[in-house]
Structure formats: structure tokens, C-alpha cells
Amino acid sequence: MNHSTRLLRWLVPSIRQERDEWTALRSKSQQTEQIDRDGGSYLRLRNQYRELSQQNQELNISSPQRTLIQLQERVGVILQRCRLYLDSTPCHPLSQEQLPILERILNSVQEEQQYIRQQLLLTRTSLHYLKQLQEASQEIWTKPYCNPNYLLNLLRKIEIDDLHLKHPGELLFISLEDFVAIANFQFHDTDLTVYARGLETARLIQFVSRQHTEWQENSDLLLMAGLLHDFGWLMLKQEETEAADNEPLSLAEQAEHPVVGAALLGGLRGFSGDSYLPEVVSQHHERLDGTGYPRRLHTYSIGEHSRKFSVICRFLELKNSRRELTGDGLRTYDVEEIGFAAALQLYREMKRGEWDETAVTQILSALDPDLQEELRLSDQKNDLFSLRRFQHYRRDEAHLHMSHPHIQAGSSSAVTRTLTDNQRES
């Protein structure tokens, strides 16, 4: 993709651009015309290098955020390479032709550091939202009918705070697993994966809705479904914990989590489109070709809102599960490629008739206006890897390897079996 920045790093394998720059820099090393090291261009570049080196040392990243630490270390390696040309006693000479290449490398480092700071800010704000979501959803577990005002207030706050965000890298986690590790360290709750997935889903829906008016109709419905769509996992894990034999749930039982979640959320009323909430939640893993679960619905059995919502869920599942994209280790991706690989897999599944084409097109265009054309070109290159070769009807790997959204004694979302039975009967 022809991007000069890494703002859409979810979709661009930008690390290759930086490698190409170093190759070009070395190819110019034999130029005879050397620059004036007292010239303004060189001094500006040298000052930029010093500032970036200082800023990289000052980045404070906690240990659970392993992916961000790796990015910071990679920035450090790039700066060490630049040191050979820009230190007070440089080891290598610089020609005039090398100067703009080195400038582009430093600009990429600056964008990398900006992205790391954005992810750190995203982590801090999301931890605040996570706590609010836990508190706002408590009535769901204790009342057959509950008022959604606390949840709606949280959604309004997210909408206002996200209004200034311009690209996916500011609202999507580079690693959901790392964020959950941070959250568990702070809150000590085993249910946080479900809440974190809900927050990321709602924020992506809000991002797409700002760019496509079709998504603004009954937007509260989609946003509420985004926050709460995986709550069925909490109910199932509660039953597993309370079972006499304490055996783990079978795959078939786990695949029922959309239906269980729909039953749990049936009493949530008081917002636009509330009557469709159980339908959307129960169908968020269904596919148009009938290969989804749990009921293998086909085409027109899947509602209009569910078609949009299921595509959002699928993209985030692919983005957050490297195992899902790599086919049990058959292929690897650089960290920047994961988002692009997720979009490419979603695009291929759409071409096979699994997802609504309009919904997929709108989501891809919201992520990047040129993304779908890039996906079409990538698909034409006949990449031999295709998840369909290894998948028929099965549960998504993203859920198979979720980070234990258990309910245990003392968990903030713990409920009794009586409540579970009542919700299922209602």
C-alpha cells in the first residue's frame, strides 16, 4: 500500500518499507560527493536523531505489554544503526544522495514512537472503560429486566472520547492478550477477556458508523451488542464451575455461548432497537453459507443487523488470534502484517459467500479507502495459504483459545445457578 506513514499499521506490512530504505541507503554508500557536516540539513537530521534517542529511552512500558516492548527495542536497533551516520563521531560518511533516505528512516522512527504512545494511551483509557463496563453490567446478573442507562452513559462517553480518533491504530489493540494481562494485574478478575473484547468491538463499530450513515440506524443496538455479545461465555463457565464432576465444557457446549448470551440479555430494554438485541447476539457467529454456529443459519435467516455485526466480530477474531491466521504454525506474520492478513482472510471468506459483501466492503473502506483494492491484488497473486483448506465446519480458533473467561468464586460477575436457570426459562 502506498502509505507514507504507519498510521494504519494494522493493515500495512510497514516493516518491509524500513528494510527497503536501509537497502537503498547502502546502495548509495559509494557516492563520492560527501555532505558538509556543518550544513543546515545535516545538523537538523542530527538533532532529530538525538531527540528520538532521548524519547525512546524515556518511554515507560510495563512488562506485560510484550508487543510494545518489542517495538521499542526495534526502534532502538534502528537508532543504533543511524548512530553510525549521525553520532558526534560518525563511523560512516554520508553522501548527498543518502541524506533524504536517512531522513525518511528517522521519520518512520518518529511515527513508530508516536504509535507506541498512542497504544499506551489506549491502554490507560480502556482500563477505565473496563472498570465502568463491569460496574454498569452488574444489573444484568441480578435482575430479570434491567435499565440500560449506565451502559448507555458509557457508550456516550466512548463516542465523545473517540470522536477525535482518525485511524484504527488509535482504537484497536496491537495485542488484546497484552491488554488483558495489564487488566488482570490491576483488577485481579478472571472475566476480563470478555469485557475487553466487548470494548474493542464497540469502539470499532463506532468508528465504522462515523464513516457510513447506514450504520447509524439503530447504532445503540450494535454498540450494546458489541459491549455484551460474549457474555454467554460467563454463564457457561459458571455452570462448568458449579458442575459436580467439574469437567470442562465440550466444544458443542461452548459453541452455544451466543444463544446463552442472547437469553441472558433478553431483559435489557430501553434503547433504540432493543428488541433485536437477542437476535444479533445469538447470530454473531452465523455465516451466510450455513457454516456458522451454533444453528448453522443460512442467508435470509440471518437478520440485517446481524450481518453487519458478525463481520465486525470476525475481523477482530482474526486480528486477535495469530493461531487462527497461521493455520497451526503453517505460516508466520510480522506484527504489522496481522491486521492486513486478517482483512485478507475476511475478504476471501466474503468472496466465498460466507459474509455480507456490503458489510465487508463498508468495514474495509472505513479501515482504509484503498484497502479492498489492495486485498484484491494480493488475492490475485495466488497466495497458496488459505484457511479454508484446513477448515470445514468448526468453531473459530479465536474462541477456542480465549484467555479463560472463567467465572469463579469471588469473581465480580459470579451468579448462581438459580439465576442461570431463570434466565434460560425467560
Secondary structure by P-SEA (a helix, b strand, c coil): cccccccccccccaaaaaaaaaaaaaaacccccccccccaaaaaaaaaaaaaaaaaaaccccccaaaaaaaaaaaaaaaaaacccccccccccccccaaaaaaaaaaaaaaaaaaaaaaaaaaaaaaaaaaaaaaaaccccccccccaaaaaaaaaaaaaaacccccccccccccaaaaaaaaaacccccaaaaaaaaaaaaaaaaaaaacccccccaaaaaaaaaacccaaaaaaaaaaaaccccccccaaaaaaaaaaaaaaaccccccccccaaaaaaacccccccccccccccccccccaaaaaaaaaaaaaaaaaccccccccccccccccaaaaaaaaaaaaaaaaccccaaaaaaaaaaaccaaaaaaaaaaaacccccccccccccccccccccccccccccccccccaaaaaaaaac
